[in-house]
Amino acid sequence: MSNLQKILEQAKAGLEPWEPIPQTKWLAIAAACGPAEFQEIENRIRSLLQELAETPDWDGDTQDDINKALWFFKSLLALRPI
């Protein structure tokens, strides 16, 4: 069972709901993740790519939001401990 949501909620503690998790916390997030969490991250990336493909060209704001989320999750994967 993945604890990714719990890890992300802890990282967002003290932030406003609209504030992104600062990059300074990304390494700690990746370090707290295990195989189940990284599998969930991969699943979220696949879902976001599908959502991006289905987003109309005129909806640039949504495209931007999806791309920000993709960048975040792909960055977490890149920080995965070996």
C-alpha positions as semicolon CSV with decimal commas, in nm:
position;residue;x (nm);y (nm);z (nm)
1;M;0,000;0,000;0,000
2;S;0,135;0,338;-0,100
3;N;0,179;0,620;0,149
4;L;0,248;0,877;-0,122
5;Q;-0,052;1,095;-0,039
6;K;0,046;1,103;0,328
7;I;0,408;1,193;0,238
8;L;0,287;1,474;0,010
9;E;0,048;1,606;0,274
10;Q;0,332;1,619;0,528
11;A;0,549;1,807;0,277
12;K;0,268;2,061;0,224
13;A;0,220;2,122;0,597
14;G;0,220;2,494;0,664
15;L;0,166;2,588;0,299
16;E;-0,144;2,746;0,154
17;P;-0,352;2,503;-0,058
18;W;-0,252;2,678;-0,380
19;E;0,121;2,681;-0,297
20;P;0,334;2,411;-0,459
21;I;0,572;2,200;-0,257
22;P;0,910;2,380;-0,268
23;Q;1,191;2,210;-0,457
24;T;1,394;2,214;-0,135
25;K;1,163;1,940;-0,005
26;W;1,170;1,716;-0,314
27;L;1,478;1,516;-0,212
28;A;1,325;1,440;0,128
29;I;1,002;1,332;-0,039
30;A;1,188;1,097;-0,273
31;A;1,387;0,958;0,022
32;A;1,063;0,883;0,209
33;C;0,922;0,689;-0,087
34;G;0,957;0,317;-0,132
35;P;0,866;0,087;-0,420
36;A;0,490;0,128;-0,369
37;E;0,514;0,507;-0,369
38;F;0,730;0,514;-0,683
39;Q;0,482;0,282;-0,854
40;E;0,205;0,525;-0,765
41;I;0,413;0,815;-0,900
42;E;0,455;0,626;-1,229
43;N;0,079;0,565;-1,238
44;R;0,009;0,932;-1,175
45;I;0,244;1,029;-1,457
46;R;0,059;0,797;-1,696
47;S;-0,275;0,945;-1,587
48;L;-0,148;1,300;-1,627
49;L;-0,014;1,226;-1,975
50;Q;-0,355;1,088;-2,071
51;E;-0,528;1,392;-1,924
52;L;-0,290;1,622;-2,113
53;A;-0,365;1,442;-2,439
54;E;-0,738;1,493;-2,380
55;T;-0,710;1,862;-2,285
56;P;-0,822;2,098;-2,563
57;D;-0,555;2,315;-2,723
58;W;-0,741;2,630;-2,620
59;D;-0,715;2,538;-2,248
60;G;-0,361;2,658;-2,184
61;D;-0,415;2,707;-1,810
62;T;-0,507;2,342;-1,763
63;Q;-0,217;2,234;-1,983
64;D;0,019;2,442;-1,768
65;D;-0,115;2,287;-1,447
66;I;-0,080;1,934;-1,584
67;N;0,273;2,004;-1,706
68;K;0,371;2,141;-1,363
69;A;0,241;1,822;-1,200
70;L;0,424;1,610;-1,458
71;W;0,747;1,798;-1,393
72;F;0,706;1,747;-1,016
73;F;0,642;1,373;-1,039
74;K;0,910;1,314;-1,303
75;S;1,155;1,503;-1,083
76;L;1,067;1,277;-0,789
77;L;1,138;0,974;-1,007
78;A;1,475;1,122;-1,105
79;L;1,557;1,165;-0,734
80;R;1,476;0,801;-0,658
81;P;1,754;0,648;-0,449
82;I;1,936;0,370;-0,631
